[in-house]
Amino acid sequence: TTKLYIDGKQSDKVLEMMVTDTDGTIYFPIKDIASYLGYESYNGEYTDKSEDASKCYIQSENEIANFSLNSEKIYKLAIGDKQSNYEYVYAKKPVKAMNGKLYVTSDGLEKAFNVSFYYNDATKRITIYTMPYLIEQYSAAVLDYGYTGIDENFTNRKAVLNSMLIVKKGNNSDYGVIDLQGNAILEAKYNSIEYLQDTNEFLVKSNNKVGVISSKRQTKIQLLYDDLELIDSDLGLYLAKQDNKYGIIDSN
């Protein structure tokens, strides 16, 4: 018998919502599962309020995500950041309608709701962990590892979904990246670190210069620039500023 757990607690109600397609793809009803993962849900689009049942969006304290019927693209927007632009994530299969409701695949669920999703076929056990739960679980361990805490920036906290933590050390002016066992990925010596979720890389700053380092410790762009902005994650293109001049840099 399949069992489903959210943040360590068994949830038969969410299991009952789950639909498995003939090819094995797992789907969940977006609006029904939202409250179990810390979100509110609504019909229509965030920027165009309506009762359009072919679209819906979810909203947390920090972020919204828009879904559309027959589309793999999920639009996300950080709340409270006036300079924030929409980012796009993609599910492996489009949102589909069943029983008058919109359903998203399990991988789309991960990306839209900022959760980790594990399915053990041998034990028939499904485990879902929300990002706040994971951060709470590792907060004490980070202190044991010799750091003063996990960075509080919402986007940076998403690194935990890829088994990494952006941490602070000393007087909180030194930032680094560790894995979940406390091993250093980037040493705690940078003035700031920004997690680039689309590329699983880090925009690092030291002595007022920025560069890009990968989660495998590879320097993709040297710390030579006044500012860097990721403009194409697929091609690894950045808009770079140096001495009031702009150019495009390929990080690949």
C-alpha positions in Angstrom: 0.0 0.0 0.0 1.4 3.4 -1.0 1.9 5.9 1.8 2.5 9.6 1.5 4.3 11.9 4.1 4.5 15.7 4.2 7.2 17.0 6.5 7.4 13.7 8.3 3.6 13.3 8.8 1.5 10.8 7.0 -1.2 12.4 4.9 -3.9 10.1 3.5 -5.9 13.1 2.2 -3.2 14.2 -0.1 -2.6 10.6 -1.2 -6.2 10.4 -2.2 -5.8 13.4 -4.4 -2.9 11.9 -6.3 -3.5 10.6 -9.8 -1.1 8.3 -11.6 -1.2 8.3 -15.4 -0.9 5.2 -17.6 2.8 6.0 -18.2 3.5 6.3 -14.5 3.5 10.1 -14.3 2.2 11.4 -11.0 -0.2 14.3 -10.9 -1.7 16.4 -8.1 -4.6 18.9 -8.1 -2.9 22.3 -7.8 -5.5 24.2 -5.7 -6.4 21.2 -3.5 -2.8 20.5 -2.4 -1.8 24.1 -2.0 -2.9 24.5 1.6 -1.0 21.4 2.6 2.2 23.0 1.3 1.8 26.4 2.9 0.1 28.2 0.0 -3.2 29.9 -0.8 -4.7 29.2 -4.3 -6.9 31.2 -6.6 -8.5 31.0 -10.1 -7.2 33.1 -12.9 -3.8 34.9 -13.0 -2.0 36.9 -10.3 -1.8 40.1 -12.5 -5.2 39.6 -14.1 -7.8 38.7 -11.5 -10.6 36.5 -12.9 -12.4 33.3 -12.4 -10.9 31.7 -15.5 -10.8 28.0 -14.5 -8.2 27.2 -17.2 -5.7 29.2 -15.2 -4.8 29.3 -11.5 -2.1 30.7 -9.2 -0.7 29.9 -5.8 0.6 32.4 -3.3 2.8 32.2 -0.2 4.3 35.0 1.9 7.3 35.3 -0.5 6.3 34.1 -3.9 3.5 33.4 -6.4 3.3 30.8 -9.2 1.0 30.9 -12.2 -0.3 27.8 -14.0 -2.2 27.5 -17.4 -4.0 24.5 -18.8 -2.0 22.6 -21.5 1.2 24.5 -20.7 4.5 23.2 -19.2 5.6 26.7 -18.4 5.1 28.0 -14.8 5.5 31.7 -14.2 6.9 32.7 -10.8 7.3 36.1 -9.1 8.9 37.2 -5.8 6.5 39.2 -3.7 7.6 42.5 -2.2 10.5 43.1 -4.6 9.5 45.9 -6.9 12.5 45.2 -9.2 11.8 41.4 -9.4 10.9 40.0 -12.9 9.0 36.9 -13.7 11.1 33.7 -13.8 10.0 30.6 -15.7 10.3 27.0 -14.7 9.1 24.1 -16.7 7.3 20.8 -15.8 8.1 17.8 -17.9 4.5 17.6 -19.0 1.7 20.2 -19.4 -0.9 21.0 -16.8 -3.9 18.9 -17.5 -7.6 19.1 -16.5 -9.3 16.2 -14.7 -12.6 16.2 -12.9 -12.9 20.0 -13.4 -9.6 20.7 -11.7 -6.1 21.6 -12.9 -3.4 19.0 -12.2 0.4 19.4 -12.2 3.1 16.7 -12.4 5.2 15.8 -9.4 8.3 17.6 -10.9 6.2 20.6 -11.6 5.0 20.5 -8.0 8.6 20.6 -6.8 9.4 23.6 -8.9 6.3 25.6 -8.3 5.9 25.0 -4.5 9.6 24.9 -3.6 9.4 21.3 -2.2 11.4 18.1 -2.6 9.5 15.1 -3.8 10.8 11.5 -3.4 9.1 8.3 -4.5 10.5 5.0 -3.4 9.0 2.4 -5.7 10.3 -0.5 -3.6 8.6 0.7 -0.4 5.7 2.5 -2.1 6.5 5.5 0.0 6.2 9.1 -1.2 7.9 11.8 0.8 7.4 15.6 0.4 9.4 18.1 2.3 8.6 21.9 2.2 11.4 24.4 2.1 10.6 26.0 5.6 10.7 22.5 7.1 14.1 21.7 5.6 15.6 25.0 6.7 14.3 24.4 10.2 15.8 20.9 10.3 19.2 22.1 9.3 19.3 25.3 11.4 20.7 23.6 14.5 23.2 21.5 12.5 24.7 24.7 10.9 25.6 26.0 14.3 27.4 22.7 15.1 29.3 23.1 11.9 30.7 26.4 13.2 28.5 28.9 11.3 26.3 31.5 12.8 23.2 30.7 10.7 21.6 30.1 7.3 21.2 33.1 5.1 17.6 34.5 5.4 17.2 35.5 1.8 14.2 33.6 0.4 15.8 32.9 -3.0 19.1 31.8 -1.3 17.2 29.4 0.9 16.1 27.5 -2.3 19.6 26.0 -2.4 18.5 23.5 0.2 16.3 21.9 -2.4 19.5 21.0 -4.2 21.2 19.8 -0.9 23.1 23.0 -0.3 22.9 25.8 2.3 24.2 29.4 2.0 25.6 30.1 5.5 27.0 33.1 7.5 30.1 33.1 9.6 31.7 35.3 12.1 30.1 38.7 12.3 27.7 37.7 9.5 29.8 39.6 6.9 31.3 36.4 5.6 29.2 34.0 3.4 29.8 30.6 2.1 28.1 27.5 0.8 28.0 24.0 2.4 26.4 20.7 1.7 23.9 19.2 4.1 26.7 17.3 5.9 28.6 20.5 6.6 31.3 20.1 4.0 32.4 23.4 2.4 31.4 24.0 -1.3 32.4 27.6 -1.2 34.5 28.8 1.7 32.9 31.4 4.0 34.9 34.4 2.7 32.6 36.3 0.4 30.8 39.6 1.2 27.6 38.2 -0.3 26.3 35.2 -2.3 23.3 35.0 -4.5 21.9 31.6 -5.5 21.1 31.3 -9.2 18.5 28.6 -9.2 18.2 28.3 -13.0 21.8 27.3 -13.4 22.5 26.0 -9.9 25.4 28.4 -9.6 26.3 31.3 -7.3 26.9 35.0 -7.9 29.6 35.9 -5.4 30.8 39.3 -4.3 34.1 40.3 -2.7 35.8 43.7 -2.5 33.0 45.2 -4.5 33.6 42.8 -7.5 31.3 40.0 -8.6 31.8 36.7 -10.4 30.1 33.4 -10.8 31.1 30.1 -9.3 29.4 26.7 -9.9 28.2 24.3 -7.2 31.2 22.1 -8.4 33.6 24.9 -7.3 34.4 25.9 -10.9 34.9 29.6 -11.5 32.6 30.4 -14.4 33.2 34.1 -14.4 36.1 35.7 -12.5 35.5 38.3 -9.8 36.3 41.3 -12.0 33.0 43.0 -12.6 31.0 45.7 -10.9 27.7 43.9 -11.7 26.5 40.7 -13.4 22.9 39.8 -14.4 21.9 36.4 -15.8 20.0 37.0 -19.0 19.9 33.5 -20.6 20.3 30.5 -18.3 20.2 28.0 -21.2 23.1 29.7 -23.0 24.9 30.9 -19.8 24.8 34.5 -20.9 25.3 37.4 -18.5 25.1 41.2 -18.8 28.3 42.5 -17.3 29.1 46.0 -16.1 32.7 47.2 -15.6 33.9 50.8 -15.3 30.4 52.0 -16.5 30.7 49.9 -19.7 28.4 47.0 -20.5 28.9 43.8 -22.4 27.7 40.2 -22.8 29.7 37.4 -21.2 29.4 33.7 -22.0 30.0 31.6 -18.8 30.2 28.3 -20.6 
